[in-house]
Amino acid sequence: MNVKKYFVRALHRLQKGPGYTYKELLVWYCDNTNTHGPKRIIKEGPKKKFVWFFLTLLFASLVFWQWGILINTYLSYNVTSSLSIGFKTMKFPAVTVCNANPFKYSEVKPLLKELDRLIEAALERILQPSQGGSVLPLPLNGSDNLSQALDLSLWNQLPLVLIDEHDKDHPVIVDIFETNQTGLGNQTAAPDASNTTSEEKKYKLAVKLCSHEGPGNCIYRNFTSAAQAVTEWYILQSTSILSKVPLQERIRMGYQAEDMILACLYGAEPCNYKNFTQIYHPDHGNCYIFNWGMDEEALNSSNPGAEFGLKLILDISQQDYIPYLSSAAGARLMLHQQRSFPFLKDQGIYAMAGTETSIGVLVDELERMGYPYSDCTMNGSDVPVKNLYSEYNTSYSIQACLRSCFQNRMAEICGCGHYMFPLPEGVNYCNNEDNPGWAYCYSSLRSSVGHRQFCIDSCKETCNDTQYKMTISMADWPSEASEDWIFHILSYERDMSTNVTLDRNGIIKLNIYFQEYNYRTISESAATTIVWLLSSLGGQFGFWMGGSVLCLIEFGEIIIDSLWITVINAISWGKGLKQRRARARYPDAPPTVSELAEAHANPGFQHEDSGAQPAAALPPEPGTPPPNYDSLRVRPAAPGPDGDES
Amino acid sequence: AAMAPGRKITAKIKKTLPVTGPQAPTLSELMRWYCLNTNTHGCRRIVVSRGRLRRFIWILLTLSAVGLILWQCAELLLNYYSASVSVTVQFQKLSFPAVTICNINPYKYSAMKDYLSELDRETKNALETFYGFSEGKSKVRRSVGDGNGTGSELFQHIPLLKFEDFSRTVTDLHSGQKRKIEGKVFHKDSSIVNSGDSNDIIGFQLCDANNSSECALYTFSSGVNAIQEWYKLHYMNIMAQIPLETKEKLSYSADDLILTCFFDGLSCDKRHFTRFHHPLHGNCYTFNSGDNESVLSTSTGGSEYGLHVVLYIDEADYNPFLVTSTGAKIIVHDQNEYPFIEDIGTEIETAAATSIGMHFTRSRKLSKPYSDCTETGADIPVENLYNKSYSLQICLHSCFQKAMVESCGCAQYAQPLPAGAEYCNYKKNPNWMYCYYRLHERFVKEQLGCQQICKDACSFKEWALTTSIAQWPSAVSEDWMLRVLSWDKGQKLNKKLNKTDLANLMVFYKDLNERFISENPANTLVILLSNFGGQLGLWMSCSVVCVIEIVEVFFIDSLSIVLRRRWQKAKKWWNGRKSKQGGKPCPEGELERQGHENPACVDEDLPTFNTALRLPLPHESPLPRTPPPNYSTLRLEGSAAFTEQLPDTLDAGPR
């Protein structure tokens, strides 16, 4: 019984909604909504009503269409960039200086002695036939004394060969120190010149690379230039030799700070080699970094111009270069951010001996927003490559990632690490004894496009990209007039003796300073924020229909109401069905909607509302009551529609 | 009953589709109705406010809101075509640019002997006459033939002249005579004369061949410039007569220039280079020109993975007068771009390793309404003479060449030939030099209109270069390096190479970050409409519906009211006149129409809320029905005094 009562009450409450029929509800909505169109539909005459109905529909669909576009725009996460340029006090960049040559030749000579003798002998052999003519003199004919002294085991691990191309189709491979001439069994790595008509070199130099699995698995990496072949071969060989030397020993063999950095001045303050942080760089031996910011605060520079920058005098002692390893002479230097690893091969520049090089610096920064605006990484933690350079305590950079990626692949595939990059855990550097096929493995890995692409895909660039734009100018230094005393003083300061140990071939002056405008910052900001989205949505809705969020809520309310009406109708229909079954056929047809509406709108019923007021014994209130759902509907006094039907 | 069929139809149409005018009989009624029923805020306040001051303030506020809306929307419209810039950085595999390498000296001097011997003799003669420079002391190659001193017509015609006495007296190179000179004087360096420096000035005179009184005098402050300029003038004359195939043979071959080549860790050779003949630089070689194969790309940055070449610069075979510096010139450009090596080339020093680090930036501007640039150059009325994609440089050169062919009748040597034209040479076009110099003068002063016609290209690629130099080969490696390179050079070259004949060049990507600077439209139509909506909503809570209302009420309805008034007046006047004349009764149809337009009749079928629901009009009930809620919520009710004072608000709805 209670349940039934409750339902009746609920039904009664529901019946207090804005209307009993959809039409009533709709009319009520149109008249009361704050959206601009619908009101006109019901206020105007029949033709205009049609026009307004059409217009309202059109505007509503326009609004939804444009909202779609706006939300799409928002979800595409566009950015706008702003550019600022000027001068401000900034951290002076870290400056890495290295010698182009990694080790002092006087120190590494014992290690490389055999190699040098081999290459000298080989060069003699190679250069000989150019005078002789077309026939390559067979080696080991009367020069036994030379070849006996050579350590051919070193050679045989990684031999240089000559390719005789007199007969284009059947090139003959000639090993320089051996007698056997073989036809070209295996293919060469680089394509041969096959259809050129002009007279050209008859011999090519190639490096024979064999994998350790068997002698048959060899490739010949050939070069159009003998100079390149010799350099490449020497690098491979010396890498193998030096990788066995412990790090401390290698540092000792390199250039020491006190020998290399002769004078230093930062702004007006003197500095010396102790202000530089030593780092061992596989390409360039000992490198020295000024203002790295690892242990101490980074220096600021608050003035533009050479007087407030860094001035250095370096000695690269060119006489002590390893002849076959590095053919270019000079200092290698690089400007980079604090706490980042200097990748000199990528970003480094040369400074020429005997000159004063002035470098004006403009810091070109790009500050980007991370995910989802652009695919970059803030600190490299989300990159799937283990950063091997973290042992230097440096920050993530894409170069570090690419090299780590390569080294990891190398350790996986070849079983040893390349000498130029830091080692992953539990892996040793490659050398000819332990890993006989490493050069073959390394060469194929290096030239493999697939591996490179793999690394490019797995590494991400950093969000904050800083470049140092350099304006480089050079002049001769020291001048002829000042040469003598400058060399004298610098030599004296270095070793406290009166011997002049410096010359034009070794000395370099560097000026590094901020330009008048020292920064150019491009920073990104989101082009579309949620505020932008809301105001645009509101603008659209307002523009076409004068609507707001409240209008949407109104609309939602109407939908809920219409659902209730459906429920009520369904219930009453079900009731009616039951009753109809129980009773005989009702003679009259059920009343139409208009009839019902007419009945509701009977003005006579209005009396009840106003009639109630005097009964309440209150003075008549001025003004219409706040519009509630009942404001339009005329409440029937007599039995409701349900009652009518029954 | 006896109606005409036409009239019957119109009556039927009127009955089924009654065309009713505005409901208000007068304009002020209409305005009142509008203000009360409109969706915009403000108007209603004007009508419902009581008191003149209040009403006035509301009128002022509403008008200023309208003004603000108009102003702001105009601003929005004016700023519609603005662009925002976005910079994206992408780390990716980059395609390597084309690198064009030229020897600074265009042709082998030893091979050019036959063509240039006369000119060289003349030049030396001039040097001796004016500066007392004799060949014995010099390093000038003796290989130049000792001709028998006849001297051609040409050199006599345009001789080098030495000016004294403020350019009034001239010493002729040939005759040695002094003579007075007339005509305009063009100074390449104009400040010299004004400074009153009495030093002798050297130059040459160009005269119009048809009219010898028209002469232009070119003077230079320094004999170095004068002699080079004069030499170049005659040199171009001579070169213009040599066919292209011969010129290509006279210049360096790829084997001559490129000693070693290394790209991306692999050996490369001359097949990777494409020959490109430049009129002033002879044979140039473009690496990765994209002509025969696909464009190469690098997937690793750094000096090891770029292009590494050693060039052979045969310093001994240089032309002493044409070029005075030694080395090579390179330019980094896109495969589709024409290398303007004489304009923007980078010079490479010999006996040094030049390392060039590149950083790639791509930019893109928005074309037409946003900025005045051209996408393809197709909309520029200048024919592109170069077989490459459009650039401003190409347009300017083509434009000048076109003007040259039009006014001088022949084409300038340094630029490509237009169809049907040929290069100027003295034999065929004796007047060309004078013509060229005058035209060039006008070109530089922007009188030819080329600078106005030519537009920027909308998108361009730029490789920012960081150039640094190291000594190469180093002191200790020099020996073996030169020996091996000599061997590389091949058997035909017997002499050992000198390090000043060699240049080492490395071109590489510093990083594989591509910066892409692009302009995007800052506004789209959607955003503009949103902004409009925001403005309309902010000031007046208005929308497009209000605008339609305004159009409807202020234009259509007002107009029809005014017309109706006029019509009624006219009819009245007409009727009055008619009745005065003879009292002819009005035709019935006219009356009917009058009835239609009579506002009283119209009122009957007002399309109000009630009629819409087909409900009977409310009877004259003493109590007012609940009015439509939204606009009436503010209305006071119940007091008879109020209702009397505000009759309009009550009546507006039902009427």
Chai-1 contact restraints between the chains, C-beta under 6 A:
chainA,res_idxA,chainB,res_idxB,connection_type,confidence,min_distance_angstrom,max_distance_angstrom,comment,restraint_id
A,D31,B,P628,contact,1.0,0.0,6.0,A-B,restraint_1
A,N32,B,P629,contact,1.0,0.0,6.0,A-B,restraint_2
A,N32,B,N630,contact,1.0,0.0,6.0,A-B,restraint_3
A,H36,B,N39,contact,1.0,0.0,6.0,A-B,restraint_4
A,H36,B,S543,contact,1.0,0.0,6.0,A-B,restraint_5
A,H36,B,V545,contact,1.0,0.0,6.0,A-B,restraint_6
A,G37,B,V545,contact,1.0,0.0,6.0,A-B,restraint_7
A,I42,B,F609,contact,1.0,0.0,6.0,A-B,restraint_8
A,I42,B,A612,contact,1.0,0.0,6.0,A-B,restraint_9
A,E44,B,P607,contact,1.0,0.0,6.0,A-B,restraint_10
A,G45,B,P607,contact,1.0,0.0,6.0,A-B,restraint_11
A,Q66,B,V526,contact,1.0,0.0,6.0,A-B,restraint_12
A,I69,B,V526,contact,1.0,0.0,6.0,A-B,restraint_13
A,V79,B,S86,contact,1.0,0.0,6.0,A-B,restraint_14
A,T80,B,S84,contact,1.0,0.0,6.0,A-B,restraint_15
A,S81,B,V85,contact,1.0,0.0,6.0,A-B,restraint_16
A,S81,B,S86,contact,1.0,0.0,6.0,A-B,restraint_17
A,S81,B,V87,contact,1.0,0.0,6.0,A-B,restraint_18
A,L127,B,W487,contact,1.0,0.0,6.0,A-B,restraint_19
A,S130,B,W487,contact,1.0,0.0,6.0,A-B,restraint_20
A,S130,B,Q491,contact,1.0,0.0,6.0,A-B,restraint_21
A,A190,B,L266,contact,1.0,0.0,6.0,A-B,restraint_22
A,A190,B,S267,contact,1.0,0.0,6.0,A-B,restraint_23
A,K201,B,G490,contact,1.0,0.0,6.0,A-B,restraint_24
A,F223,B,S267,contact,1.0,0.0,6.0,A-B,restraint_25
A,T224,B,S267,contact,1.0,0.0,6.0,A-B,restraint_26
A,T224,B,D269,contact,1.0,0.0,6.0,A-B,restraint_27
A,S225,B,T260,contact,1.0,0.0,6.0,A-B,restraint_28
A,S225,B,D488,contact,1.0,0.0,6.0,A-B,restraint_29
A,A226,B,V484,contact,1.0,0.0,6.0,A-B,restraint_30
A,A226,B,W487,contact,1.0,0.0,6.0,A-B,restraint_31
A,A226,B,D488,contact,1.0,0.0,6.0,A-B,restraint_32
A,A227,B,T260,contact,1.0,0.0,6.0,A-B,restraint_33
A,A227,B,V484,contact,1.0,0.0,6.0,A-B,restraint_34
A,A227,B,L485,contact,1.0,0.0,6.0,A-B,restraint_35
A,Q228,B,T260,contact,1.0,0.0,6.0,A-B,restraint_36
A,Q228,B,F262,contact,1.0,0.0,6.0,A-B,restraint_37
A,Q318,B,S474,contact,1.0,0.0,6.0,A-B,restraint_38
A,Q318,B,A475,contact,1.0,0.0,6.0,A-B,restraint_39
A,Y321,B,S474,contact,1.0,0.0,6.0,A-B,restraint_40
A,Y321,B,V476,contact,1.0,0.0,6.0,A-B,restraint_41
A,P323,B,V476,contact,1.0,0.0,6.0,A-B,restraint_42
A,P323,B,S477,contact,1.0,0.0,6.0,A-B,restraint_43
A,S327,B,P473,contact,1.0,0.0,6.0,A-B,restraint_44
A,S327,B,S477,contact,1.0,0.0,6.0,A-B,restraint_45
A,S327,B,M481,contact,1.0,0.0,6.0,A-B,restraint_46
A,A328,B,A353,contact,1.0,0.0,6.0,A-B,restraint_47
A,A328,B,A470,contact,1.0,0.0,6.0,A-B,restraint_48
A,A328,B,W472,contact,1.0,0.0,6.0,A-B,restraint_49
A,A329,B,Q471,contact,1.0,0.0,6.0,A-B,restraint_50
A,A329,B,S474,contact,1.0,0.0,6.0,A-B,restraint_51
A,G330,B,A470,contact,1.0,0.0,6.0,A-B,restraint_52
A,G330,B,Q471,contact,1.0,0.0,6.0,A-B,restraint_53
A,K345,B,G302,contact,1.0,0.0,6.0,A-B,restraint_54
A,K345,B,S303,contact,1.0,0.0,6.0,A-B,restraint_55
A,D346,B,G301,contact,1.0,0.0,6.0,A-B,restraint_56
A,D346,B,G302,contact,1.0,0.0,6.0,A-B,restraint_57
A,D346,B,K510,contact,1.0,0.0,6.0,A-B,restraint_58
A,Q347,B,K510,contact,1.0,0.0,6.0,A-B,restraint_59
A,I349,B,S468,contact,1.0,0.0,6.0,A-B,restraint_60
A,Y350,B,S355,contact,1.0,0.0,6.0,A-B,restraint_61
A,Y350,B,S468,contact,1.0,0.0,6.0,A-B,restraint_62
A,Y350,B,A470,contact,1.0,0.0,6.0,A-B,restraint_63
A,M352,B,I469,contact,1.0,0.0,6.0,A-B,restraint_64
A,M352,B,A470,contact,1.0,0.0,6.0,A-B,restraint_65
A,M352,B,Q471,contact,1.0,0.0,6.0,A-B,restraint_66
A,A353,B,Q471,contact,1.0,0.0,6.0,A-B,restraint_67
A,S447,B,G265,contact,1.0,0.0,6.0,A-B,restraint_68
A,R452,B,S299,contact,1.0,0.0,6.0,A-B,restraint_69
A,I456,B,S299,contact,1.0,0.0,6.0,A-B,restraint_70
A,E461,B,F91,contact,1.0,0.0,6.0,A-B,restraint_71
A,M470,B,T466,contact,1.0,0.0,6.0,A-B,restraint_72
A,I472,B,S468,contact,1.0,0.0,6.0,A-B,restraint_73
A,N505,B,A475,contact,1.0,0.0,6.0,A-B,restraint_74
A,I522,B,V87,contact,1.0,0.0,6.0,A-B,restraint_75
A,S536,B,S530,contact,1.0,0.0,6.0,A-B,restraint_76
A,G539,B,S530,contact,1.0,0.0,6.0,A-B,restraint_77
A,G539,B,N531,contact,1.0,0.0,6.0,A-B,restraint_78
A,G539,B,G533,contact,1.0,0.0,6.0,A-B,restraint_79
A,G539,B,G534,contact,1.0,0.0,6.0,A-B,restraint_80
A,Q540,B,S530,contact,1.0,0.0,6.0,A-B,restraint_81
A,Q540,B,G533,contact,1.0,0.0,6.0,A-B,restraint_82
A,G542,B,G533,contact,1.0,0.0,6.0,A-B,restraint_83
A,G542,B,G537,contact,1.0,0.0,6.0,A-B,restraint_84
A,G542,B,S543,contact,1.0,0.0,6.0,A-B,restraint_85
A,F543,B,L529,contact,1.0,0.0,6.0,A-B,restraint_86
A,F543,B,F532,contact,1.0,0.0,6.0,A-B,restraint_87
A,F543,B,G533,contact,1.0,0.0,6.0,A-B,restraint_88
A,F543,B,S543,contact,1.0,0.0,6.0,A-B,restraint_89
A,W544,B,V544,contact,1.0,0.0,6.0,A-B,restraint_90
A,M545,B,S543,contact,1.0,0.0,6.0,A-B,restraint_91
A,G546,B,N39,contact,1.0,0.0,6.0,A-B,restraint_92
A,G546,B,S543,contact,1.0,0.0,6.0,A-B,restraint_93
A,A601,B,L615,contact,1.0,0.0,6.0,A-B,restraint_94
A,P603,B,P618,contact,1.0,0.0,6.0,A-B,restraint_95
A,S610,B,L623,contact,1.0,0.0,6.0,A-B,restraint_96
A,P620,B,G638,contact,1.0,0.0,6.0,A-B,restraint_97
A,P622,B,L636,contact,1.0,0.0,6.0,A-B,restraint_98
A,P622,B,G638,contact,1.0,0.0,6.0,A-B,restraint_99
A,G623,B,L636,contact,1.0,0.0,6.0,A-B,restraint_100
A,G623,B,E637,contact,1.0,0.0,6.0,A-B,restraint_101
A,T624,B,S632,contact,1.0,0.0,6.0,A-B,restraint_102
A,T624,B,E637,contact,1.0,0.0,6.0,A-B,restraint_103
A,P627,B,P629,contact,1.0,0.0,6.0,A-B,restraint_104
A,S631,B,T626,contact,1.0,0.0,6.0,A-B,restraint_105
A,S631,B,P629,contact,1.0,0.0,6.0,A-B,restraint_106
